[in-house]
Amino acid sequence: MSKLKCKMCGLCCKLFLINLNKEEYYSSKYLTVFNDIEIIDDFKFASEYGANILKQKNDGSCIYLKNNICSIHEKRPEVCRNFFCMGTEDKYKEMRTIIEAAREIY
């Protein structure tokens, strides 16, 4: 049986907001939606208000998506490393359904 591979369609990077975990948020190596303000010291507060969300381009896709490829793939956030549109984990079922519907449009 062959190993499943990413289709490199970029839909996961176009359809979903990417939330950084606490460590990623404080590392300052990622651009967030609120980069113009100082980092919020209280991560719980920051995440409640979306300060831990990766910045997006004008079309809503992730700022790091270039030609349907993640430009920070080796250093991508944990949530990106854990999600796979061809996977079978129950917690991502709804996201996979959204991607499959979007494939018909794109």
Secondary structure as the mmCIF struct_conf table of DSSP 4:
data_model
#
loop_
_struct_conf.conf_type_id
_struct_conf.id
_struct_conf.beg_label_comp_id
_struct_conf.beg_label_asym_id
_struct_conf.beg_label_seq_id
_struct_conf.end_label_comp_id
_struct_conf.end_label_asym_id
_struct_conf.end_label_seq_id
HELX_LH_PP_P HELX_LH_PP_P1 SER A 2 LEU A 4
HELX_RH_AL_P HELX_RH_AL_P1 LEU A 11 LEU A 15
BEND BEND1 PHE A 16 PHE A 16
STRN STRN1 ASN A 19 ASN A 19
HELX_RH_AL_P HELX_RH_AL_P2 LYS A 22 SER A 27
BEND BEND2 TYR A 30 TYR A 30
STRN STRN2 THR A 32 THR A 32
TURN_TY1_P TURN_TY1_P1 VAL A 33 ASP A 36
BEND BEND3 ILE A 37 ILE A 37
HELX_LH_PP_P HELX_LH_PP_P2 GLU A 38 ILE A 40
BEND BEND4 ASP A 41 ASP A 41
HELX_RH_AL_P HELX_RH_AL_P3 PHE A 43 GLU A 48
TURN_TY1_P TURN_TY1_P2 TYR A 49 ASN A 52
STRN STRN3 ILE A 53 LEU A 54
HELX_LH_PP_P HELX_LH_PP_P3 LYS A 55 LYS A 55
STRN STRN4 GLN A 56 GLN A 56
TURN_TY1_P TURN_TY1_P3 ASN A 58 ASP A 59
BEND BEND5 GLY A 60 SER A 61
STRN STRN5 CYS A 62 CYS A 62
TURN_TY1_P TURN_TY1_P4 ILE A 63 TYR A 64
STRN STRN6 LEU A 65 LYS A 66
TURN_TY1_P TURN_TY1_P5 ASN A 67 ASN A 68
STRN STRN7 ILE A 69 CYS A 70
TURN_TY1_P TURN_TY1_P6 SER A 71 ILE A 72
HELX_RH_3T_P HELX_RH_3T_P1 HIS A 73 LYS A 75
HELX_RH_AL_P HELX_RH_AL_P4 GLU A 78 ASN A 82
TURN_TY1_P TURN_TY1_P7 CYS A 85 MET A 86
HELX_RH_3T_P HELX_RH_3T_P2 ASP A 90 TYR A 92
HELX_RH_AL_P HELX_RH_AL_P5 LYS A 93 ILE A 105
#
